[in-house]
Amino acid sequence: MIDVNNAVAREFSTLPGTYPTIATKLVKRGPFSTKAEMYASLDSPEEKERLKQYDRNLKIAKRDSEVRRYKESQICKYECKGGGSDYRSKQIAGLQQDRRY
């Protein structure tokens, strides 16, 4: 599951055909309030259709500046090995959940 508003572009590498072009656009043009807004941000019907193939793997959550700062840091680039790991993704999701309450 990719949290679009808190993702860095390399996380989309797990979704064939979305990295780097679509992923970079989403990261730069977000945050989004809805998936419809996310799809509307793309430039072509082909990009929208490509991304819609993975709709069930995408979620829109509130942007968390601390999570983004971590993901953009050199620490994450080293520990995450250039992409998300299930372990790290679960840690970040837990952190996000804790902050909502």
Residue frames relative to the residue before (quaternion, step in Angstrom):
aa qw qx qy qz dx dy dz
M 1.0000 0.0000 0.0000 0.0000 0.00 0.00 0.00
I 0.1479 -0.7797 0.6042 0.0718 3.57 -0.86 0.97
D 0.2665 -0.7251 0.6196 0.1390 3.53 -0.86 1.07
V 0.3601 -0.8000 0.4364 0.1995 3.56 -0.03 1.35
N 0.7070 0.4788 -0.2786 0.4397 3.61 0.85 -0.89
N 0.7547 0.3343 -0.1983 0.5285 3.59 1.19 -0.35
A 0.5051 0.6649 -0.4072 0.3700 3.56 1.28 0.22
V 0.2789 -0.6633 0.6527 0.2373 3.48 -1.38 0.31
A 0.6939 -0.5333 0.2833 0.3922 3.56 -1.10 0.72
R 0.6589 0.5426 -0.3368 0.3974 3.62 0.87 -0.84
E 0.5486 0.6123 -0.4065 0.3986 3.62 1.17 -0.36
F 0.6358 0.5476 -0.3235 0.4373 3.57 1.15 -0.58
S 0.4656 0.6899 -0.4448 0.3308 3.60 1.23 -0.14
T 0.5944 0.5599 -0.3620 0.4497 3.59 1.24 -0.26
L 0.6882 0.4038 -0.2603 0.5437 3.59 1.32 -0.20
P 0.3462 -0.7843 0.4702 0.2096 3.61 -0.05 1.26
G 0.8055 0.2799 -0.2310 0.4684 3.53 -1.00 0.95
T 0.6723 0.4941 -0.3095 0.4561 3.59 1.22 -0.05
Y 0.7294 0.3762 -0.2211 0.5268 3.59 1.20 -0.42
P 0.6161 -0.1958 -0.7629 -0.0087 1.65 -1.78 1.76
T 0.5496 0.6854 -0.3894 0.2768 3.61 1.11 -0.61
I 0.7288 0.4065 -0.2501 0.4910 3.60 0.57 -1.11
A 0.6389 0.5479 -0.3248 0.4313 3.57 0.93 -0.89
T 0.6729 0.4977 -0.2988 0.4585 3.58 0.86 -0.93
K 0.6341 0.5242 -0.3311 0.4621 3.59 0.98 -0.79
L 0.6726 0.5001 -0.3072 0.4507 3.59 0.87 -0.89
V 0.6621 0.5052 -0.3089 0.4593 3.57 0.92 -0.88
K 0.7093 0.4609 -0.2647 0.4631 3.58 0.91 -0.89
R 0.7465 0.4306 -0.2232 0.4556 3.59 1.01 -0.77
G 0.5591 0.6018 -0.3915 0.4147 3.60 1.24 -0.23
P 0.5501 0.0119 -0.7943 -0.2576 1.54 -2.47 -0.06
F 0.3291 -0.7331 0.5702 0.1706 3.52 -1.29 0.52
S 0.4131 -0.6997 0.5275 0.2480 3.55 -1.18 0.61
T 0.7988 0.0965 -0.0133 0.5936 3.55 1.13 -0.72
K 0.6167 -0.5194 0.4229 0.4136 3.56 -1.26 0.22
A 0.5969 0.5658 -0.3643 0.4369 3.59 1.05 -0.70
E 0.6468 0.5061 -0.3066 0.4811 3.58 0.98 -0.84
M 0.6247 0.5399 -0.3285 0.4585 3.57 1.03 -0.80
Y 0.6864 0.4743 -0.2858 0.4714 3.58 0.84 -0.98
A 0.6376 0.5408 -0.3236 0.4430 3.60 1.02 -0.77
S 0.6223 0.5669 -0.3409 0.4185 3.60 1.15 -0.49
L 0.6049 0.5685 -0.3589 0.4268 3.58 1.20 -0.35
D 0.5449 -0.6958 0.3944 0.2516 3.55 -1.14 0.74
S 0.8235 0.1703 -0.0695 0.5366 3.61 1.00 -0.59
P 0.6213 -0.5358 0.4142 0.3940 3.56 -1.25 0.42
E 0.6160 0.5593 -0.3469 0.4329 3.59 1.08 -0.68
E 0.6470 0.5042 -0.3188 0.4750 3.58 0.99 -0.81
K 0.6489 0.5209 -0.3166 0.4553 3.57 0.95 -0.87
E 0.6709 0.4948 -0.2997 0.4640 3.58 0.91 -0.89
R 0.6230 0.5371 -0.3409 0.4552 3.58 0.99 -0.80
L 0.6964 0.4695 -0.2756 0.4676 3.58 0.87 -0.97
K 0.6311 0.5566 -0.3385 0.4210 3.61 1.01 -0.76
Q 0.5315 0.6202 -0.4065 0.4095 3.59 1.19 -0.40
Y 0.7634 0.3477 -0.1610 0.5201 3.55 1.16 -0.67
D 0.2299 0.8316 -0.4873 0.1345 3.58 1.25 0.29
R 0.6771 0.4980 -0.3055 0.4474 3.61 0.91 -0.83
N 0.6692 0.4858 -0.2923 0.4803 3.60 1.26 -0.33
L 0.6666 0.4804 -0.2849 0.4936 3.58 1.31 0.03
K 0.0008 -0.7790 0.6266 0.0239 3.53 -1.12 0.66
I 0.3069 -0.7196 0.5976 0.1759 3.51 -1.27 0.57
A 0.0673 0.7792 -0.6163 0.0921 3.56 -0.57 1.20
K 0.6648 -0.4821 0.3796 0.4260 3.54 -1.28 0.25
R 0.4965 -0.6540 0.4790 0.3104 3.58 -1.00 0.83
D 0.1393 -0.7685 0.6228 0.0470 3.54 -0.98 0.95
S 0.3540 -0.7846 0.4684 0.1993 3.57 -0.25 1.27
E 0.6409 0.5254 -0.3400 0.4446 3.62 1.03 -0.64
V 0.6329 0.5089 -0.3328 0.4793 3.58 1.01 -0.74
R 0.6578 0.5028 -0.3110 0.4667 3.59 0.92 -0.88
R 0.6384 0.5223 -0.3343 0.4559 3.58 0.90 -0.85
Y 0.6462 0.5099 -0.3183 0.4703 3.60 0.97 -0.82
K 0.6920 0.4897 -0.2890 0.4446 3.57 0.80 -0.99
E 0.6970 0.4514 -0.2697 0.4875 3.59 1.10 -0.60
S 0.5439 0.6409 -0.3895 0.3764 3.59 1.27 -0.16
Q 0.6310 -0.5268 0.4139 0.3911 3.55 -1.29 0.33
I 0.5742 0.5931 -0.3801 0.4172 3.60 1.10 -0.62
C 0.6958 0.4563 -0.2824 0.4774 3.58 0.81 -0.95
K 0.6171 0.5461 -0.3606 0.4371 3.59 0.96 -0.75
Y 0.6754 0.4623 -0.2864 0.4980 3.58 1.07 -0.71
E 0.7366 0.4344 -0.2453 0.4568 3.59 0.70 -1.08
C 0.7122 0.4474 -0.2584 0.4751 3.57 0.99 -0.79
K 0.3232 -0.7877 0.4703 0.2321 3.59 1.33 -0.11
G 0.7324 -0.4482 0.2381 0.4539 3.56 0.94 0.90
G 0.7902 0.1431 -0.1066 0.5863 3.60 1.19 0.07
G 0.6415 -0.5323 0.3745 0.4061 3.53 -1.22 0.13
S 0.1860 -0.7339 0.6346 0.1556 3.53 -1.18 0.51
D 0.6152 -0.5550 0.3937 0.3980 3.56 -1.11 0.54
Y 0.6439 0.5300 -0.3261 0.4451 3.57 0.95 -0.86
R 0.7016 0.4554 -0.2685 0.4779 3.58 0.78 -1.03
S 0.6299 0.5355 -0.3391 0.4489 3.61 0.97 -0.78
K 0.6531 0.5010 -0.3119 0.4745 3.59 1.02 -0.79
Q 0.6267 0.5276 -0.3392 0.4624 3.58 1.03 -0.73
I 0.6764 0.4852 -0.2916 0.4711 3.57 0.89 -0.93
A 0.6410 0.5188 -0.3272 0.4614 3.59 0.96 -0.82
G 0.6422 0.5178 -0.3198 0.4660 3.59 1.00 -0.78
L 0.6328 0.5262 -0.3159 0.4721 3.55 1.02 -0.81
Q 0.6547 0.5035 -0.3083 0.4720 3.57 0.94 -0.88
Q 0.6564 0.5153 -0.3118 0.4542 3.58 0.92 -0.89
D 0.6467 0.5281 -0.3151 0.4511 3.59 0.94 -0.88
R 0.6886 0.4962 -0.2835 0.4464 3.58 0.97 -0.80
R 0.5943 0.5771 -0.3675 0.4227 3.58 1.19 -0.37
Y 0.7306 0.4157 -0.2248 0.4929 3.57 1.16 -0.52
